[in-house]
Amino acid sequence: MTEPTDRTKASRRCFLSMTAGLAAAGAGVRAALADNAKNLPPNVPDWTRSLGAGVGTTPYGVPSKYEKDVIRRTVPWLTATPESSVAFTPLHELDGIITPNGLCFERHHGGIAEIDPHDYRLMLHGLVDKPLIFALEDIKRLPRVNKIYFLECAANSGMEWRGAQLNGCQYTHGMVHCVQYTGVPLKLLLEQAGLKPNAKWILAEGGDAAAMDRSIPLDKALDDCLIAYRMNGEMLRPEQGYPVRLVVPGWQGNVWVKWLRRLKVGDQPWYTREETSKYTDLLADGRARKFTYVMDAKSVITSPSPQAPLKQKGFTVISGLAWSGRGKVKRVDVSLDGGRNWRTARIDGPVFDKACVRFYAEIDWNGEPLLLQSRAMDETGYVQPTKESLRKIRGVNSIYHNNGIQTWSLKADGEVENVEVG
Amino acid sequence: MSKWVRLALPVALLLAMPALAQNKPRNYGIGHAATPAEIAGWDIDIRPDGQGAPPGHGSVKDGEKVYMDKCAACHGEFGESAGRWPQLAQGKGTLASGNPVKTVGSYFPYLSSVFDYVRRAMPFGDAQSLSNDELYAVVAYVLNLNDIVDDKFVLSKETWSQVKMPNANGFYDDDREKAEKAFWNANPCMKDCRGPVQITGHAAAVDVTPDDKAKKGGVE
């Protein structure tokens, strides 16, 4: 009984995805074209008549098969090899502030280490009274906290410095995610070893084939860093550093060392390759800023956006995401005319320190072309700058820390394009 | 002084004691002492001053052989890069140009930034496989490709400080809070904030989004 139905559904899906690009043209017409009348009232669909699958069919649940396009995506030409590359979060398909674990963007430098949790060890040494080694079970026995933080790669939007390049917020802004971490405050762990008086910096090192190493000032380590082993309640995903990663709230993703194997306390920074040759911001005069850890306030409209065009005229909810590495997001403004006039958006859901917030702006769209922008402000008074004003100070060579205001061109047919305005 | 005050003072001190005790971090007795041997196996980081550099040495000449065997396939025989892999040599004088080329010679500030990285992560896919002598040799060769050391140079802990990196002074601490102070603004403009808006660039015109016919460019 179910087989022919499935086939019908499959071909309907195929038809939908093929026509997705054109669908917007016929606002209001699409529903009549795509829907299968036998499932619509007054008819009673098969799923109402016959039993569904039993419990335990998928011991670890997965999304509906109709959500198969909600996936991380890569940009193959960006990198030489998938082991040192990036897969982007599909921001345009998500709402609220929490990113599902399987959709959190991936950035690895030596592939995904597969660590047996029984053989996991974290070494803590250097300028300490008592060097220590912790097993995973040791870390799990220590007092723990739960914190929601965003994590943004410093290179998020890095392809857009010279102009609009990638058509979709998944690609322009998808190197960010926001989850709840469970872990031990790094301060507490350091106290177990006892810091020497001249301790000033911490080196965090991964146990993967890149053995990523980054220097972190002691003040930050003692402030709000975590040794995390859970995300959204479950153990970290392998691609997020299973079983243990460093959480460095508000700071660039590269210092959130995954597969964390070692913490060394020192009295000066190490100037590793990742904090010199990479993750430094080259300015127009040929000199570069170093240790630019903090991610400035930033926002993006996730819908409508190039991968999420409008299909109907009339009432529309503009939805977006905002975050700041300097604290809480205080306000988000939205412009429909490319930044000439602004209205304050409604932030909905919780607002946490150094976490994503969700904002909405509700409009009645009469089909006229719009230039959509969003502008985040944080509790320090920082206002997300235009790309133009950012380039005036930074030039276009810095790769990292592009938090300029994004413009989406919404066209009369509902399609959306990534554009630059001047 | 009243009797009450004389009594109250020691009582207040007594009450304060548990609070003081709480300020001292608790030792949970969790985790085991790391032995020197355990630490030695993982303690591979190196600082600009050479702290952490292992014993051993390697010449430019020996490094050429290691490089040709293990590095050239990706980085190119002269460090010029094969495909999208990092370029290791040349690029001097390009940092302020429209096409900056960041290499060991043009960009890396310290010898340790290269050495520490090669020691932990190279060759790509066969990390931490080089002997200390091979490590010194191959780094010496990469320095030589960048004209930082001559053909006869032998790199070791002893010669470490002789290596002068051309872009050592090319970096300065994050100054955004000062240089970008204008971005802090309690009352950003809400109405008529700019003149007429023109679209000046289209992502569709660039045509590099996946699912389109991608062409190469962009960042690493």
Interface residues (C-beta under 8 A of the other chain):
Chain A: R73 T74 V75 P76 W77 L78 T79 A80 T81 E83 S84 H109 G110 M123 L124 H125 K130 P131 L132 I133 F134 A135 D138 R141 L142 A155 G158 M159 G163 A164 Q165 L166 N167 G168 Y171 L188 E191 Q192 L203 E205 A209 A210 A211 D213 R261 R262 K264 G266 Q268 W270 Y271 T272 R273 E274 T276 S277 T280 L282 A284 D285 G286 R287 A288 R289 K290 F291 T292 Y293 V294 D296 P306 D333 D337 G338 G339 R340 N341 W342 R343 L371 R375 M377 T380 G381 Y382 V383 Q384 P385 S389 I393 N397 I399 S409 E417 N418 V419 E420 V421 G422
Chain B: P25 R26 N27 Y28 I30 G31 H32 A33 A34 E38 I39 W42 D43 I44 D45 I46 R47 P48 C74 G83 R84 W85 L95 A96 P100 K102 V104 Y107 F108 P109 Y110 S112 S113 V114 D116 Y117 R120 A121 F124 G125 A127 Q128 G170 F171 Y172 D173 D174 D175 R176 A179 E180 A182 F183 W184 N185 A186 P188 C189 M190 K191 D192 C193 R194 V197 Q198 I199 T200 G201 H202 A203 A204 V206 V208 T209 P210 D212 A214 K215 K216 G217 G218 V219 E220
